């Protein structure tokens, strides 16, 4: 499906850096954003795991006293 839309010149220039036309540029940007979001979730999960491990170790150390 095609649609006629008005696009700011600067926005078009940005999109064309990512693809040979506006549509491909937008789809590539979306793909990159999804990858970035997934990486962020992965880092958050790793951070939570490290925090939990440190907390458990500290609890074990302090429970002895």
C-alpha positions as CSV (number, residue, x, y, z in Angstrom):
1,X,0.0,0.0,0.0
2,X,1.3,3.5,-0.8
3,X,0.3,6.7,0.7
4,X,1.2,10.3,-0.1
5,X,2.5,12.1,3.0
6,X,4.3,15.3,3.7
7,X,7.8,14.8,5.2
8,X,10.1,17.4,6.5
9,X,13.2,17.7,4.4
10,X,15.5,17.1,7.4
11,X,13.5,14.0,8.3
12,X,13.8,12.7,4.8
13,X,17.6,13.2,4.9
14,X,17.8,11.2,8.1
15,X,15.7,8.4,6.8
16,X,17.8,8.2,3.6
17,X,20.9,7.6,5.7
18,X,19.3,4.3,6.7
19,X,17.8,3.1,3.4
20,X,17.6,3.9,-0.3
21,X,14.1,5.3,0.1
22,X,11.9,6.7,2.9
23,X,10.1,3.4,3.5
24,X,13.3,1.3,3.8
25,X,14.9,4.0,6.0
26,X,12.0,3.9,8.4
27,X,11.9,0.1,8.5
28,X,15.6,0.0,9.2
29,X,15.3,2.5,12.0
30,X,12.5,0.4,13.6
31,X,14.7,-2.7,13.4
32,X,17.6,-0.9,15.1
33,X,15.3,0.4,17.8
34,X,14.0,-3.1,18.5
35,X,17.5,-4.5,18.8
36,X,18.5,-1.7,21.1
37,X,15.4,-2.3,23.3
38,X,16.3,-6.0,23.5
39,X,19.9,-5.3,24.5
40,X,18.6,-2.9,27.2
41,X,16.4,-5.6,28.6
42,X,19.3,-8.1,28.5
43,X,21.5,-5.6,30.5
44,X,18.8,-5.0,33.0
45,X,18.4,-8.8,33.5
46,X,22.1,-9.2,34.0
47,X,22.2,-6.2,36.5
48,X,19.4,-7.7,38.5
49,X,21.1,-11.1,38.6
50,X,24.4,-9.5,39.8
51,X,22.6,-7.5,42.5
52,X,20.7,-10.5,43.7
53,X,23.9,-12.6,44.0
54,X,25.7,-9.8,45.9
55,X,22.7,-9.3,48.2
56,X,22.6,-13.1,48.9
57,X,26.3,-13.2,49.7
58,X,26.1,-10.2,52.0
59,X,23.1,-11.7,53.8
60,X,25.1,-15.0,54.3
61,X,28.1,-13.1,55.6
62,X,26.1,-10.9,58.0
63,X,23.9,-13.9,59.2
64,X,27.0,-15.4,60.8
65,X,27.5,-12.6,63.2
